Amino acid sequence: MTTKAKSTHSKVKQAKQSADANKETMEQAMTMNKEQVEKASKSILKGYDDMTQLSQKNVEAIVAAGNVWAKGAESIGKAYFNMLQVSAEAGVEATQAMFAAKTVKEAVDLQSGFAKSNVETLVTEGKKINEITAKVANEAFEPIQAQLNETVETLLKQTAR
């Protein structure tokens, strides 16, 4: 072979080796890129699953709070009804006593006693209703507060990634 043919053959061989090396480098890059895409996809899907689960828990907490509030509202309603019933019964008794009064002074005294008793009952029952309302509000907020804490914790963990 001539020098020119050997030189050409050598250049072709070098070009082939270079192409093979470039092909290998490209395959490695593609594999790395594919791995990175898969890793990112898994991370995104995990985040999506986490957010879906978190949203479901948020809804469950709101439903639980609503159930507690509904039961509590029933208790509050019963307390109001009881207060009104006691007040109405006392009013009927006071009215009957006033009609049975023999003097105006006795009727005025009965009316004053009824008014005082009615105010005391309203204050006492009002305190009970306020206590029930505060208790119900706190109990209804508990599942929401717990879920809010979990949500914030989860979001902080995700942003730290």
C-alpha positions as CSV (number, residue, x, y, z in Angstrom):
1,M,0.0,0.0,0.0
2,T,1.1,3.5,-0.6
3,T,1.6,6.1,2.0
4,K,-1.4,8.0,0.7
5,A,-3.7,4.9,1.0
6,K,-2.3,4.2,4.5
7,S,-2.9,7.8,5.5
8,T,-6.4,7.7,4.2
9,H,-7.1,4.4,5.8
10,S,-5.7,5.8,9.1
11,K,-7.9,8.8,8.8
12,V,-11.0,6.7,8.1
13,K,-10.0,4.5,11.1
14,Q,-9.7,7.6,13.3
15,A,-12.9,9.0,12.0
16,K,-14.6,5.7,12.8
17,Q,-13.1,5.6,16.2
18,S,-14.2,9.2,16.8
19,A,-17.7,8.5,15.6
20,D,-17.9,5.4,17.9
21,A,-16.7,7.5,20.8
22,N,-19.2,10.2,20.0
23,K,-21.9,7.6,19.7
24,E,-21.0,6.1,23.0
25,T,-20.9,9.6,24.6
26,M,-24.3,10.4,23.1
27,E,-25.7,7.1,24.4
28,Q,-24.4,7.8,27.9
29,A,-25.9,11.3,27.7
30,M,-29.2,9.9,26.6
31,T,-29.2,7.3,29.4
32,M,-28.4,10.0,31.9
33,N,-31.0,12.3,30.5
34,K,-33.6,9.5,30.5
35,E,-32.7,8.7,34.1
36,Q,-33.1,12.3,35.1
37,V,-36.4,12.6,33.3
38,E,-37.6,9.4,35.1
39,K,-36.4,10.7,38.4
40,A,-38.1,14.1,37.9
41,S,-41.3,12.4,36.7
42,K,-41.4,10.1,39.8
43,S,-40.8,13.2,42.0
44,I,-43.6,15.1,40.3
45,L,-46.0,12.2,40.5
46,K,-45.1,11.6,44.2
47,G,-45.8,15.3,44.8
48,Y,-49.1,15.1,43.0
49,D,-50.1,12.0,45.0
50,D,-49.1,13.7,48.2
51,M,-51.1,16.8,47.4
52,T,-54.1,14.6,46.4
53,Q,-53.9,12.7,49.7
54,L,-53.5,16.0,51.6
55,S,-56.6,17.5,49.9
56,Q,-58.6,14.4,50.7
57,K,-57.5,14.7,54.4
58,N,-58.5,18.4,54.4
59,V,-62.0,17.6,53.1
60,E,-62.3,14.8,55.8
61,A,-61.3,17.3,58.5
62,I,-63.9,19.8,57.3
63,V,-66.5,17.1,57.2
64,A,-65.6,16.0,60.7
65,A,-65.7,19.6,62.0
66,G,-69.1,20.0,60.3
67,N,-70.4,16.9,62.0
68,V,-69.2,18.1,65.4
69,W,-70.8,21.5,64.7
70,A,-74.1,20.0,63.7
71,K,-74.3,17.9,66.9
72,G,-73.2,21.0,68.9
73,A,-75.8,23.1,67.2
74,E,-78.4,20.6,68.2
75,S,-77.3,20.9,71.8
76,I,-77.3,24.7,71.6
77,G,-80.8,24.6,70.1
78,K,-82.1,22.3,72.9
79,A,-80.6,24.6,75.5
80,Y,-82.3,27.6,73.9
81,F,-85.6,25.7,73.7
82,N,-85.3,24.7,77.4
83,M,-84.6,28.3,78.4
84,L,-87.6,29.5,76.5
85,Q,-89.8,26.7,77.9
86,V,-88.8,27.5,81.5
87,S,-89.4,31.2,80.8
88,A,-92.8,30.6,79.3
89,E,-93.9,28.4,82.2
90,A,-92.7,31.0,84.7
91,G,-94.6,33.6,82.8
92,V,-97.8,31.6,82.8
93,E,-97.4,31.0,86.6
94,A,-96.7,34.7,87.2
95,T,-99.8,35.7,85.1
96,Q,-102.0,33.3,87.0
97,A,-100.6,34.6,90.4
98,M,-101.2,38.2,89.3
99,F,-104.8,37.5,88.4
100,A,-105.3,35.9,91.8
101,A,-103.7,38.9,93.6
102,K,-106.1,40.7,95.9
103,T,-104.4,44.1,95.8
104,V,-102.5,46.2,93.2
105,K,-99.4,46.2,95.5
106,E,-99.5,42.4,95.6
107,A,-99.7,42.3,91.7
108,V,-96.8,44.7,91.4
109,D,-94.7,42.7,93.8
110,L,-95.5,39.5,91.9
111,Q,-94.6,41.2,88.6
112,S,-91.3,42.5,90.1
113,G,-90.4,39.1,91.5
114,F,-91.2,37.5,88.1
115,A,-89.1,40.0,86.2
116,K,-86.1,39.5,88.6
117,S,-86.5,35.7,88.4
118,N,-86.7,35.9,84.6
119,V,-83.6,38.0,84.3
120,E,-81.7,35.6,86.6
121,T,-82.8,32.6,84.6
122,L,-81.8,34.3,81.3
123,V,-78.4,35.2,82.7
124,T,-77.8,31.6,84.1
125,E,-79.1,29.9,81.0
126,G,-77.3,32.4,78.8
127,K,-74.0,31.5,80.5
128,K,-74.7,27.8,79.9
129,I,-75.4,28.4,76.2
130,N,-72.2,30.4,75.9
131,E,-70.2,27.6,77.5
132,I,-71.8,25.1,75.2
133,T,-71.2,27.3,72.2
134,A,-67.5,27.8,73.1
135,K,-67.0,24.1,73.7
136,V,-68.6,23.2,70.4
137,A,-66.6,25.7,68.5
138,N,-63.3,24.4,70.0
139,E,-64.3,20.8,69.4
140,A,-65.3,21.6,65.8
141,F,-62.0,23.4,65.1
142,E,-59.8,20.5,66.5
143,P,-59.9,18.4,63.3
144,I,-59.3,21.4,61.1
145,Q,-56.4,22.6,63.3
146,A,-54.8,19.1,63.3
147,Q,-55.1,18.9,59.5
148,L,-53.8,22.4,59.1
149,N,-50.7,21.5,61.1
150,E,-50.2,18.4,59.0
151,T,-50.7,20.4,55.8
152,V,-48.2,23.0,56.7
153,E,-45.7,20.3,57.8
154,T,-46.1,18.4,54.5
155,L,-45.7,21.6,52.4
156,L,-42.6,22.6,54.3
157,K,-41.1,19.2,53.7
158,Q,-41.9,19.4,50.0
159,T,-40.4,22.8,49.6
160,A,-37.3,21.7,51.4
161,R,-36.7,18.9,48.8
